[in-house]
Every structure is written in C-alpha cells, then in structure tokens.
Amino acid sequence: MSELLKRQIAAARGDILILVTDDMELLTKLLIQELACKEQELQRQAEEANRLADEAEQARLAAAEEQRQGRDPRINLHVVKDLSKFTSLPEGSYSLVICIGRDNAQTHRLYALANPFKKANIPVVFGNPQRGLIFTSPNWRDVDLHMSGMFYLANQYIRSIGKKGSYAEFGVFDGRSMTLAYHALKDSVDKFFGFDSFEGIVGSQDDESRVFPDGSYYANIETFWHNMGVAGVDEKRVVPVKGIFQETLANNEMNHASQRYSICYVDSDIYEAAYLVLNYIKSRLLPGALIMFDEYHTFGADPNRGERRAVRQWLDENPDIILEHYRNFSAFGAGFIYRLSGSPQK
C-alpha cells in the first residue's frame, strides 16, 4: 500500500468511500485487505500484551498503538465503481472520499465525478501516488525541471532579498502545492496564504474554456484542510481565503491588505484571474520578490491568452515594473524576479 493512501486512511475520522475505475477495483481491495491484516496483527499483539500485563508487554502495546496512527478500527472502508447512486447524499454519510484510477488522468476524471460529496462538505482526495502530497522539504537531489526543484531553488533565492515576507498562492485546488510550499519555505517566510474559490475555475473565456472550463479543478475547503493535516503542515501558519478573485482580491477586509509577499505562486490558469492577481500583489511585493506562474507557457505560449496575456497587459500598464526571467519549470511553468526601474522600492 502506498504511503499516501495509508496516511489518508489514517487521518479519517469516520467511514471512508473509495472510488475506483474498473481496472483498479481488485488492486484496491487487496490493499485494503493488507491494511486489515496488519491491524488484526496489531490487535492480536495488544490483546497478548494485556493478557501478560507486564511492563515489557505494555511497552509493546504502546508501540503497536502508535503504529496504528490513531485510526479507529471501527471505521469501514467501502470500494465502489458505480457512482450513479450518489447523485444526492446526506451530509455526514462519509468522513472521507478517496479517488483511485490507473493513472493521473483517470483519477482526475473520478475526482470531477465526486462533486456531490464536495457539495456535502466531505473531503475528496487523490489516492494515487502520482499526485501525492508533500511530507518533507525538498533537497538538492530534487533540483530538476519539476515543481519540487523550483521550490527548492526558490527557498535558496528568497533568503537573499534581505526581507522576510509571506507566501501567497492563487489557485490552490486541493492543497497539494501548498504542502510543497510549506515544507520548502517554512523557515524562510512568515505565513502561507491560499486564495481560491473552492468551487473551481470562474471566468474562463471562450478561447480558454477548452483547456480550463468553468468549474474545473473544484475541491472544497474541507479537502484543503484535510490534506494540510495529512502532510503535517502547521495549520496556524496557513490562511486560506475562500471566494472568487473578483470579490476577495478587491476586499481589504478579506485579502489581508497589510501583507508583504516575498514569493507568489500564480496557478489561476486563465487570463482574468491572473490579471486580478497581478493587480492585487503589485503594491504588496517585496523588492526582489519571486513570482511563479504555473501555466505561463500554456496555449502554445500565445501572448493573447491565459496567464501570459495577463503578464503582458500588466507590464504594458505598469512600465516601471520589470520582471526578469528566473527559471522555467514543469511543462508550462515560469518564474520571474520582480523589481521596479529607477529608485529602489521601499
């Protein structure tokens, strides 16, 4: 059983529903059977320790309980592949929904079909290791073309700018990239802000909707908080801001207007959202701040669509702002260093 799946199950507080594709049903049931056998063995050890009741056996009981990671053995796990009966459901029927497909694309399709559970405020998470959460800080071995390498280098870079700011992420989805940001940057930034509608993409234009239709990448805030707990994130340092950008970024009571950011991760995917983000952070960026765009090279790097269009328009409207290219990452991402021309920014 993958480490991610074990951790997701261990963090549940009630019955769990596991959604699978046809080709993953048998494997998932075998993994659950493996977990059950391990729990039965731990229970047997606990009973033996109670029977003998000596100090050494009591210590073994404590170790066995620790291995169980706090999971209630009375929790039931249900594996299903037919979602038709879940068009409506009472809130509280499950504490967690886990989606498992053969690959990332299949699992994303399952995740979209699980919207009724999200609307019932039930966390819905990915169970396949291809989209695992981040549990530790990336190291020098991760410095490659992927996100983990980008965040490793970002942490090294922002320590050089001379001031400590906060981290802001725009478009957090289920919180996976926030877990990476936290473990990479926790010693270099103050707080971690996550802006998202928690209802999926809003405001996709006609020429963007084929790739990023409205409503896609929908994860509820319960899923976000569940994943923070699974990944060992200090929740006191994380501030999610729920709502569409057209409202939250314009509302000083909601957008934490006094914050200064040393690093921003823009994963808003579409033009309008990215443009709103850039105007919001303009007066809040520290000199030398790093801005990373997750989808900068999407749409064939068309300057008239998506995040690239937002950057082009923003720079045209603010000729005193300079974005120096820092590094590309993943398939479509790009990072830039922010500074103002002329006198140093205060």
Buried (B, 14 or more C-beta within 10 A) or exposed (E): BBEBBBBBBBBBEBBBBBBBBEEBBEEBBEBBEEBEEBBEEBEEBBEEBEEEEEEEBEEBBEEBBEEBEEBEEEBEBEBEBEBEEBEEBEEEEBBBBBBBBBEEEBBBEBBBBBBBBBBBEBBBBBBBEEBBBBBEBBEEEBBEEBBBBBBBBBBEBBEEBEEEBBBBBBBBBBBBBBBBBBBBBBEBBBBBBBBBBBBBBBBBBEBBEEBBEBBBBBBBBBBBBBBBEBBBBEEEBBBBBBBBBBEBBEEEEBBBEEBBBBBBBBBBBBBBBBBBBBBBBEEBBBBBBBBBBBBBBBBEEEEEBBBBBBBBBBBEEEEEBBBEEBBBBBEBBBBBBBBBEEEEBE
